[in-house]
């Protein structure tokens, strides 16, 4: 019971520390990693249950994983379902096993999995022999697919696959399409025909980006899974879908796990038997995000991400002023109000940070006009800083756990959290650590609300931090590739 969320917290700790005043004393990842304990976790199902977090690696993008009134997309739906099933299976009670989604660049998916930065890849990945050398796959999650060609205004003159001999295709080197092209090149070599040249595209570009580039005439053609042009048929109208040009047939998508995690693989296979495509749940999710999803309206930022972008400068300014990590402050605002300043609680709490007027008027906060969004966020930041400085800043309490305990106090009150810490120490737990220590006593003494409150904020924090980083990198890659 006294272990920590090792891997999950390591990433979160690293992000918090890098954005804290103390970060100047630990300027490289190795120093930070040493300070935070052991390396990434490659344990099987029992280790996941012990640390109480299952980490899903995915890529950020419309339909798959994105923010719109909460995390949405196929991966988000499966993460929620997995959370329900794994907690029911292991009868976890108030101390739930968290299912956390971690967006990374596509070419980092399998490397991150092998290194133990995540436990399962859910990102529409195709089973290939080359990938089997490094990872294991669950049972297929899709029906057999084809890898086909889409052409655009600048891609004329291709009648058969043989016509690609001596021409160039544009794809991510890590994609299954690269394997398919290499197999075709072996046939060309046997017939003494020129090989297809591969022009590497940025790993930050998704198939949807390449389809957009073909539609705009920036690329003559692209190889994609056969279902993807269907999703975009009402958005990119200059495409020609060449179902007759098939690079691979019978391909299937699956989730990936580490090769030394057989128990996790068996658990996921059992889960997929009841929830993959073809089951009631699987078909509902597929129809929601493949058949019925409004791809046109989601080609731009979601409303929720727009809300975050609109308020981001306030979280940054006031987070930095009061030494509260801005992404953490934004995640707290999302948990409190979904970043909606118009929200009012029955108890009279106001706005994004859900502050009572009496709290804002207290001499330790003293921020007027919390009916307006910027003062509201400033008051929330200042109140969090007050809680940390007054109650959770003694020696032995690190930056991360000071923030976690302050979040708990924001929700349950500082006096209550102080009592919980005292009892934690008396019962052999560490009063300076929230997860799996003070949190255990909180679940027992005051129920699930505060435990869930802190856990939710960290899930949102992780999403804001990593999605923001990934979005910036992807936008840079799109600009370099000529996509506006």
N, C-alpha and C positions, 0 to 999 in steps of 0.2 A: 504493500500500500504506500510505502514511503518513497517510491521512485518518482521521477519527474517526467514531464512530456519532453523527453530528451531531444529528439530530432526537431520536433515542431517548435519547441521553445528555443532551440539553438538558433534557428533561422530568425525567429522573432526577436530574440535577444540581440542577435547580430545587427538587425535592422535598427532596433531601439538604441543600442550603444553607439552605432555609427552616427546617429543623429543627436546624440546627447553631448553635453559639455565635456564629459569624461572621454569622449571618443578621441580627442587629441592625444591622449596618452596611449592609445592602441590603434596605430594607423594602418596596420595590415591585417589581412584575414587570419593569418597564422596566430598572431598575438591574441586576437579576439577569440579565436577558436580554443586556444589554450586556456584562456580565462573562463570559458564557458563549459569546459568539461570535454568528454570524449567525442569522437567523430560521429559521422552519420550512422544511422541504425539500419542494418540489413536483416534484422530478425524476422522470423516467420510469424504466423498468426498469434501464437502465445505472447510474443514480445509486443505485438500491436495491442493486444488486449491489456497487457500489463501497463504499458505507457498511456493507454486510453486515447490513442489518436491513430486513425487510418488516413494516410496521406495520398491523395489522388493527384497525379501529374497530368496536366492537359495543356492545351493552347487556347489563348483568348481569341474570341471572334464570334460574330453573329451566329446564332443557332446552336453553337457548341457550348460556349461559356461566356456570359456577358452580364452586365448589371442593368436591370430594369425593374424597379420596385423589388429589389433583392436580387440575389444571384439567380440567373435563368440559363436555360439551354439544356441540351441533352445531358451533358456531364453533370450539371447542377441537379437535374432531376434524379439521375442515378445515385449521386452522392447522398441526397436526402433519403432515397429508398434504402440504400446500403446502411445508413445510420439507423433507420428503424429496425432493419433485420438483424444487424449485428448486436444491437442492444437488447433486442428480444431474445436472441440466441444465448447471450451470455448473462441475461438477467441482471443488468447493471444498476438498476434503481436510479437514484438521483445522480450518481457519478457516472454520467454517460461516457461512452466511447465517442469521441468527436470524429467526424469525417470532414477533413479539410481539403479543399481544392487549391492546388498550387499551379498557376499558369507559368509556363516556361516557353522558350523558343522551341520550335518543332525539332530542330536537330539536337536539342539537349534532352529530349524525352527519355531515351533509352540510357544515355550516360547518367542522367540524374537517378534513374531507377537502379542501375547497377551500383552506383556509389552510395545508395541508401538515403538519397534526399527525398524519396517518395516510395510508396509501396506498390502502387498499381498505376499503369498508364491507361487512361481512357481518353482517346483522342482520334478515333477513326483510323487506327493503324492497320495496315494490311499484313497478314501473315506471309513471311518470306523465309526461304531457307537461310539467307544471309543473316537475318535478324535472329533466327533460332540459335545461331551460334553463340549469342550473348544473353538472350532472355528467353523466357518461356511464355507461352500464350495460353489463355483460357480456351474453352470451346468457342467456336465462332459465334459472333453476336449479330451477324448479318446473313442474308441470303447471298449466294454467289454473285459476284460483281464482274463487270468488265472495265478494263482501262482503255478508254477510247480517246479519239482526237476531236478537239474543237478547233475550228478555223474561223478567221475573221476577215475583214475587208482586205488585209494584205496577205492572206494565205491561200492563194489559188494554185491550181495545177497538180494537186495531189489526188491520184485516182486509187492507188493501192499502197500498201505498206512498202512495197519495193521502191516506190517513188521517193521514199525518205533516204535512200542510199545516197551518200555524199552531201546530204543537207544537215541543217543544224536544228536541234530541239532545245527547248529552254525549260529547265526543271531544277528542283532542289536536289543536290547530290544525295541527300539522306532519304529521298522518297523511294517508294517501291517502283515508281516509274523508271528510275535509273537502272534498276535491275532488269526491267523488261526491255529497255533499249539495249542493254549489254547482251541479253540473250539473242535479240534480233541481229546485233552486230556479229555474233558468232556465226549465224547463218550466212550473213553477207560475206564474211571472211572465207567460209567454205566454198562460196561461189565466186571468189575473187572479185567481189563488188566493194566499192568504197563504203566505209563505215559511216554511221550517223555520228556527227559531232555533237557533244553535249556542252551547251553553254550554261555554266552554273548560275543559278539565280539565288538571291539571298534566302537563307533559311528562315528569315523573318517574314517572308511572303507566304501566305496561304494559297491554296488552289483558287480560292475566290479572287485573290489579287491577280493571279495569272489569267484567269478567265476575263477579268475586267480589262487587262492589258490587251488581250486578244480582241475583245469587243471594240476597243478603241483604236485598233490597228497598230499598236505599239509592238506587238508580237504577231507573227503570222499564224501560229498554232500553239496548242498546249495539249499535253496528255493529262487526263483527269479521270477520276472514277465516274462511272456512267450516271450515277444519280445526281451528281453535282450540277450539271447544266440544267437539269429539270428545276432545281431550286431557284435558279436565277433567270428562268426563261422570260419573265415579265420585266426584268430589270435590264438585262443586256440583250438587246434585240438584234444586234449585228452579228451574232454568232451563227455558225453552221455546225450542227452537232453531227459528227460522222460516226454513227453507230456501226458502219461497215469497216472502219479502220480500228481494229482491236489489237492492242499490244499485249494484253493479258486477259484470259478468260477464266472464270471460275475462282477468282480471287475472293477471299473472305476477310472481313474485319474481325479483330479480336482484341481483348484487353491483354496487357502484358504484365508479367510479374518476374521477379528474380528467379533464376533457375534453382536456387537453394531454398525456395519457399513453397514446398509442396502442399502444406496444410492451408496456406492462404489460397493457393490455386484451387484446391478442392472445395474450399468454402465459397469462392467466387463462382465456380462451376455449378454448385448447388443453387446459389443465388440466381444465376443466369437461367437455369432450367425453368424458373418461375417468372423471370422478368425480362428475358431478351426479346429481340424482334420476333414476332410470331405469337408471343403471349399477349394477354390483355394489356398489361402494363407497358410492355415493349412497343406494342402497336400504337397505344395512346401517345407515348412520347415521340415515336417516329412521325406520326401524323401531325402532332403539334408543331414540330420543328422542321420537318421535311416537306410534308404536303401542304399544311395550312399556314405555316409561318409567313409573316409578311416581310419577305426579304427586301422589298423595295424600301419600306419605311425604316428598316433596320440597317440599311447600308450606311447610314450615318450614326453618330453617337446616340445611344439610348437616352431617354428622358432623365433617367436616374444619373447616368454619368454626366449629363449636362448640368444637373443640380450640383453634383460634386464639383465640377469645373467652375461653376458660378461662385461657389463658396470657398473654393480652395485657397484663395488669397487671404481670406479671413482666418482660416485654420492655420495657415502658415505664419501669418503675422503675429497672431495672438499666441499660438503655440510656442513660437520662438521667444516671444516676450516673457512668457511665464514658464518657460522651460518644460513644456509638455509637448511630446513628439506630435507634430501636426497631423500625421496620418492616423495616429491613435485618437486624437481629438475628433477628427472627422468620423472615425468608426464609432465613437461614442455618440456623436450626433445622429448618425444613422440608426443606431440602436434605440435612441431615445425618441426620435420623431420622423425617421426616414428623410432627414434633412429638410423638413417642412416647417417653416416658421409659423404657419397658421395653426399648428396643432396646439390644442389646449386640453389639459387633463381634467378629470373630475375634481382633483385636489387643488386645481388652480395653477399647475405648472405651465410654463409658457415656452413656446418656440422650439427652435432646433435643439437646444440643450436641456429643455424641459426643466427650467428653474422656477422655483417659487419666488414671487416678488420679495418675500421676507428674506430669502437667502441672498438675493441680489442687493438688498438694502443693508444687509449686515455689514458692520464696520470692516470685516475681513475681506469683503468683496467690494461693496460700495460702487456698483456700476448701475447707473440709471438707464431708463428707456429700453429695457429688455424686450419690449414689444417689437423693437426693430432688430433685424437679423444680426448686424455686426455687433452691437452691444450685447446681444444675447450670447453670441459665441465667445466674446471676450469675457463675459461674466462666468461662463462655464469653464473657460480656461483658468481664470483666476481662482475660482472655487476649487478646481482640481489641484492647482498649485498650493493653495492654502492647506488642503487635506494632506498632501504629500509632505509639505514643510512642517506642519504642526504635529502630525501623527506618525508619519512613515519615512523618517529621514535619519534615524539613529544609526550608529556604526553597526556594520554587519548586514544592513539591508541594502541590496543593490538597486540600481536604477529601475530595472524591469519589475522586480517584486514590489518596490515602492509604488510604481504605477498601478500594478494589479490590485494592491491593497487599497489604494486610493479610489480605484474604480468600484471596488466592493463597498467602500465607505460612502461613495456618491450615491449608491443604490440603497444600502441598508442603514447607513449612519455610522459615523466614526466610533461612537461608544460601543456599538454592537460588535464592530470588527475588532476593537481592542480586546473585548471579552473573548472573542473567538481565538485570537492569537494567544491570549493567556492560557486558555484551556488546551490549545494545541501543544504548547510547551509542556504543560503539566502531564500530558498523555504521551509524550515522547515524539511528537512531531516537531518540525522546525517552524517556529513562529515567524521566521523571516522569509518563508516561501509560501506562495499561494497555492499553486497547482499541487495536488496530492498531499498537501499538508494542512494549512489553514482551511483550504477548500473542503477537505474531508469533514472537518468540524462544522463548517458552515452548512454543508448538505445535511448533516445530522441534526443540527440545532435549529436552523431557520428555514430549511427546505431548499427547493431547487431554484427559486427565483434569482437569488444573487449569484449562485454558481452558474446558471445559464446566462445571466447578464454579462458576466466577465468573459465567459467562453465565446458568446456571440460577438462581442466587441473584437476579440482577437481574430476571429474568422473574418470579420469585415475589414479589420486592419490589414491582415495579410492580403486580402483581395485588392484593397485600395493601393497598397504599396507596390505589389508585384504587377498588377494590371497597369498601373500608371507607368511603371518602368518599361513594361513590354510594349505598351501603346506608343510610347515615345520612340523606342527602337524600331518598331514596325513602321511608324510614320516616316522615319528617316530613310528606311530601306525603300519604301514606296516612292519617295521623292527622288532617290538616286536612280530608281528604275523607270522614272518618268510617269508615275501614277500621281495624279493630282488629288 
